[in-house]
Amino acid sequence: MAARMATTSTVVGLVSSSLSSSKKTSLNSGFLKSPVTARNPLRIAQASGGKFTCFERDWLRRDLNVIGFGLIGWLAPSSIPAINGKSLSGLFFESIGTELSHFPTGPGVTSQFWLWMVCWHLGLFLCLTFGQIGFKGRTEKYF
């Protein structure tokens, strides 16, 4: 009796729907594309050569143009004499020279070398990161 009730009873509030209805309701809108069934990439035959990968094989999409233009793009502004008439690159390279003058011992904790090294490399990595985003975004038509 319970099996017969489950197959023929209707849901309260939805008079035309029954629990046993196998008809699929498709919601369509002018804003939506045609309905596409979602596929599990793990079940697609020969997806990624039979191996599961989270990223594309060339996820970094390394390009030497970005490295070259990024380095030049950072060396130019960091070479402007803006810190007491000296540039950030000049101060960094000068501090490398002074630290190499007493080579067997490393730079001290209070050495200016650490400040110039962190600032110079932070600027370089930011320039390279934004260069990668901009260059690849342009080539892949994101903007």
C-alpha positions as CSV (number, residue, x, y, z in Angstrom):
1,M,0.0,0.0,0.0
2,A,2.8,2.4,0.9
3,A,4.5,1.7,-2.5
4,R,1.2,2.5,-4.3
5,M,0.7,5.7,-2.4
6,A,4.2,6.9,-3.2
7,T,3.8,6.4,-6.9
8,T,0.4,8.0,-7.3
9,S,0.2,10.7,-4.6
10,T,0.6,14.4,-5.4
11,V,2.6,17.0,-3.6
12,V,0.5,19.5,-1.7
13,G,0.6,22.8,-3.5
14,L,1.8,21.3,-6.8
15,V,-1.5,19.8,-8.0
16,S,-0.2,18.8,-11.4
17,S,3.0,17.3,-10.2
18,S,3.2,13.8,-8.9
19,L,6.1,12.2,-7.1
20,S,6.5,9.5,-9.7
21,S,6.7,11.9,-12.6
22,S,9.8,11.2,-14.7
23,K,9.2,14.2,-16.9
24,K,12.1,16.7,-16.5
25,T,11.3,20.4,-16.1
26,S,13.5,22.6,-18.3
27,L,13.7,26.2,-17.4
28,N,14.5,28.4,-20.4
29,S,15.3,32.0,-20.6
30,G,16.4,34.4,-23.3
31,F,19.5,35.1,-21.1
32,L,20.6,31.5,-21.0
33,K,22.3,29.5,-23.7
34,S,20.8,26.3,-24.9
35,P,20.8,23.6,-22.1
36,V,24.0,21.6,-22.0
37,T,24.4,18.5,-19.9
38,A,27.2,18.7,-17.5
39,R,29.9,16.2,-18.0
40,N,32.3,14.9,-15.4
41,P,35.8,15.3,-16.8
42,L,36.9,12.2,-15.0
43,R,34.5,10.0,-16.9
44,I,35.2,11.4,-20.4
45,A,37.1,8.8,-22.3
46,Q,40.7,9.7,-22.9
47,A,40.4,13.0,-21.1
48,S,44.0,14.4,-20.5
49,G,45.4,11.2,-22.1
50,G,43.8,9.0,-19.4
51,K,45.4,11.0,-16.6
52,F,43.6,13.4,-14.2
53,T,45.2,16.8,-14.1
54,C,44.0,19.8,-12.2
55,F,45.8,22.4,-14.4
56,E,46.6,22.7,-18.0
57,R,50.0,21.1,-18.9
58,D,51.5,24.6,-19.7
59,W,49.8,26.4,-16.7
60,L,52.7,28.9,-16.3
61,R,52.6,29.8,-20.0
62,R,56.1,31.1,-19.8
63,D,57.1,33.7,-22.3
64,L,60.6,35.3,-22.5
65,N,59.1,38.5,-23.7
66,V,57.5,39.1,-20.3
67,I,60.7,38.4,-18.5
68,G,62.7,40.8,-20.8
69,F,60.2,43.6,-20.8
70,G,59.5,43.2,-17.1
71,L,63.2,43.5,-16.2
72,I,63.6,46.5,-18.5
73,G,60.3,47.9,-17.1
74,W,61.7,47.7,-13.6
75,L,65.3,48.8,-14.2
76,A,64.2,52.0,-15.9
77,P,62.1,53.4,-13.0
78,S,64.3,52.0,-10.3
79,S,67.3,53.8,-11.9
80,I,65.7,57.3,-11.4
81,P,67.7,59.2,-8.7
82,A,64.9,59.7,-6.2
83,I,66.4,58.8,-2.9
84,N,68.8,61.6,-1.8
85,G,70.0,61.9,-5.4
86,K,70.6,58.2,-5.7
87,S,68.5,55.5,-7.4
88,L,67.2,52.3,-5.8
89,S,69.2,50.2,-8.3
90,G,72.3,52.2,-7.6
91,L,71.9,51.9,-3.8
92,F,71.2,48.1,-4.1
93,F,74.2,47.5,-6.4
94,E,76.4,49.7,-4.2
95,S,75.4,47.8,-1.1
96,I,76.2,44.5,-2.9
97,G,79.7,45.9,-3.5
98,T,80.3,47.0,0.1
99,E,79.1,43.6,1.4
100,L,81.4,41.7,-1.1
101,S,84.3,43.8,0.2
102,H,84.3,41.7,3.4
103,F,83.3,38.5,1.6
104,P,83.8,35.7,4.1
105,T,81.4,37.3,6.5
106,G,77.8,38.0,5.4
107,P,75.9,41.2,5.8
108,G,74.9,42.2,9.3
109,V,71.3,42.3,10.5
110,T,71.4,46.1,10.6
111,S,73.0,46.4,7.1
112,Q,71.2,48.7,4.6
113,F,71.7,45.8,2.1
114,W,68.6,44.0,3.3
115,L,66.4,47.0,2.9
116,W,67.6,47.7,-0.7
117,M,67.4,44.0,-1.6
118,V,63.8,43.6,-0.4
119,C,62.6,46.8,-2.0
120,W,64.3,46.1,-5.3
121,H,63.2,42.5,-5.6
122,L,59.6,43.4,-4.4
123,G,59.4,45.9,-7.2
124,L,60.9,43.5,-9.8
125,F,58.5,40.7,-8.9
126,L,55.5,43.0,-8.9
127,C,56.5,44.3,-12.3
128,L,57.0,40.7,-13.6
129,T,53.6,39.6,-12.2
130,F,51.7,42.5,-13.7
131,G,53.6,42.1,-16.9
132,Q,52.5,38.4,-17.1
133,I,48.9,39.3,-16.4
134,G,48.9,42.2,-18.9
135,F,50.8,40.4,-21.7
136,K,48.8,37.1,-21.4
137,G,45.5,38.9,-20.9
138,R,46.1,40.9,-24.1
139,T,47.2,37.8,-26.1
140,E,44.2,35.8,-24.9
141,K,41.8,38.6,-25.5
142,Y,40.7,39.2,-21.9
143,F,41.0,42.9,-22.4
